[in-house]
Amino acid sequence: MPVLTRLIPSPVVVDIRPGALDDLAGVLVDQRISPTGHIAVAVSGGSGARLRERLAPALPGADWFEVGGGTIDDAVRLADEMKGGRYDAVVGLGGGKVIDCAKYSAARIGLPMVAVATNLSHDGICSPVSILANDAGRGSYGVPTPVAIVADLSVIREAPVRFVRSGIGDALSNISAVADWELANRVNGERIDGIAAAMARQAGEAVLRHPGGCGDDGFLTVLAEGLVLSGIAMSIAGHSRPSSGACHEISHALDLLYAGRAAAHGEQVGIGAAFATHLRGEAEAARRMAGALRRHGLPVVAEEIGFTDEEFVRAVEFAPQTRPGRYTILEHLDLPAARIAERYAQYVASVASVTG
């Protein structure tokens, strides 16, 4: 008998709205994620402390753990602290570093994980990957997808707007990443998962086309949903292809070559996506993407994130080494530094008049 359908890995709860945080305890009980209420909550030392004070009365069975940072050592240390507690689940309450540490720690001790996002800086809120700093820079570690996603828009609006902008760049980069995946399919026969590609691309397109801004609930909802769909797309595909192409290779290269100077992840992949789109010969699409970045206050050229043209060109040349085996427009063109510099100068000239 042929298999006519398949199961798609996804959270059992996705709650995105103002006031969602106030119902966290109910989500944990009603969905049987934690029937006993005995949970481990990972928080940051800053905003996490304030949220702990707000949530602690509703979570009397919780033990609270402060996440020191976003390194692999921090995540291992967190897991060691949690492993003897006989918890029902781990809750990661905070931004990207906290959630990535909590995902890795939960996977290490075999517990389900709930992501409670306090900002929308990247698609890690629902991805099957933890991005953690290590001795070589940053590493991507495979983990299970969170079983529940809670994003309180009231809390997210309180965070610095740069976090929302970073999430916008990450979501928009899906469009370029899927185009790179399709290129690899045409040239090398790499298999594309149509559902994963559709989810990732439409998540990016929804953010690209939405008329709202960073402070609008309607736009923030679309952005949050897009980041969740990006994570689910990666789970479906079994890898990061739906959301990571030349855009992310360029960002990884900037991180590695210029450690300590890197901009926000979403800023880097946003520029990387617009430039990669230009490299694929889609000048008008690159201008549309740059216009969306500009409209939301994101940079569109390397100078705006503190890198010279020469430094950016060097990063683009180095970028394929960050993901051996991944085929994108960078590997396809295989341009020397002088040709990259020419193409980048053309890109800068093309987007110079874009206002958003």
Secondary structure by P-SEA (a helix, b strand, c coil): ccccbbbbbcccccccccccccaaaaaaaaaccccccbbbbbbccaaaaaaaaacccccccbbbbbbccccaaaaaaaaaacccccccbbbbcccaaaaaaaaaaaaaabbbbbbbccccccccccccbbbbbccccbbbbbbccccbbbbcaaaaaaccaaaaaaaaaaaaaaaaaaaaaaaaaaaccccccaaaaaaaaaaaaaaaccccccccaaaaaaaaaaaaaaaaaaaaaccccccccaaaaaaaaaaaacccccccaaaaaaaaaaaaaaaacaaaaaaaaaaaaaaaccccccccccccaaaaaaaaaaccccccccccccccccccaaaaaaaaaaaaaaaccccc
